[in-house]
């Protein structure tokens, strides 16, 4: 699904997403680059942006949590173990690393509808908020 189809899907998902997150304002913006990406930001809430892209066989939704240099060196191994242990219990999301950033991400079928997208985005956003609060002790 090229960006020209992804943007209408995301726009249709905004009303149910606003209801699920109890927010009035969610912004969409395209991010230029080699891979088409759409950023959802939450200007009136303490939530991290979510980046959505079409990977062909799936729609990827990624939320950046913190940078590698923010992790306390003496707690890094414990953090990695904790993330692996948390992965099975975090609904619709998984932890990972992209470059020097820790992320939480989810994926949907390219045939997903607006309600499916809204559920994934709301769940991912909530999981990111929870992860940042829960794992704050590992950060410097």
N, C-alpha and C positions, 0 to 999 in steps of 0.2 A: 504494500500500500504506500504509494508515494506520499510525500508531505501534503500534496493537494487533497488527498483523501483523509489523512490523519487529522488535519486541522478541523474539518467539519465534524469528525467523530468527537474530538476533544471539546469543541464548542457545544455539541449536543449533550456531552457529559457534564458540563458546568452546572446546570440547575440541580441535578441530583447530587452532585459533589458538594455544592454549597449547602444543601440540606443536611447531608451526612456530616459535614465538618462544622456546621453552624456558623458559616462565614457569609458575609455579604459580597466580599471582593476576592476574586481570583483572576490573575492576569495571565494571558497567553502571549508568548513571543517566540518567533523563530530564531534559532541560533545558526548563524552562518558557519559553514565548514564543509568538509568532504562528505560527511554523513548528515542528512537532514535530521534536525532535532528540534523539538518544540519544548519550550520551558514553561512550566506552570509555576507561578509565584504567588505568595500569600502575603500581600503588603500589610494587612492589618492584623496578622497573627504571627506568633513566634513559631513558624514552621519553615523548614528548609524547602527550597525549590525542588521540583520534580522534573526530570528531563525524560522525554518520551521520544522514541525513535522506532522506525519500522525496520526490523532486521530480516525481512522477507518471510520467514516461517513463523515469526512471532513479533509482537509489539513489546518492546522493552521499556520499562519504567524504572528510572534510577534516581536515587536521592543520595547526595554526598553528605556524609556525616561529619568527618573530621579528617585532617591531614596527618600523614605519618609523623611529622615533626611535633604534633600535639600530644602524641602518646608518650607517657612516662617510660623511659627506657627500662627501668627496673620492673615494670609491670607488663611489658609487651608480650612475653610468652603467656602470661596468665590471661591477658586480653584475648589473644588468639584462641586459646583453649576455651575461654568463655564464649566467644563468638561461635565456635564450632558446636559447642553444647547447646547454645540457644537456637541455632538454625532450625532444628526440627519443630520447635515450639512457637516459632514466630509465624503466624498465619499469613499465607500468600506472599511471603517475602523471604529473601535470603541475604546473608551478609557476604561481602566480597571486597576486593581491593582493585582499584583501577589506577594505575600509575602510583602516585603517592597519596591517594585518597582512599579512605575506608568508605564503603557504600552499603546501602541496603537497596535491594532491587526486587522487582517482580516482572512477570511476563504474562501476556494474554495471546490468545489466538488472533490472527489478522482479521478473522470474521467476528470479532467481539462487537457487541452493540454498546450504546451509550451507557446503559445501566451497568454492564460488566466493567466498562472502563471506569465509571465513577466509583464502583466498589473497590477496584484495584487501587486507584489513586488515593481514596480515603483510607484504606487499610495501610497502604505504604506510608502515607503521611503520618498516621497515628503510630505505626511501628517505628518510624524514624524519631518521633518525639520521645517515645518510650525508651528507645535505644540510647539516645543522647543522655537522658536523665539517669537511666540505670547504669550506664557505663562511664559516667563522669569521673569516677574515682581513678580510672585508668589514664586519664588525661592530665597533662601538666598545666 
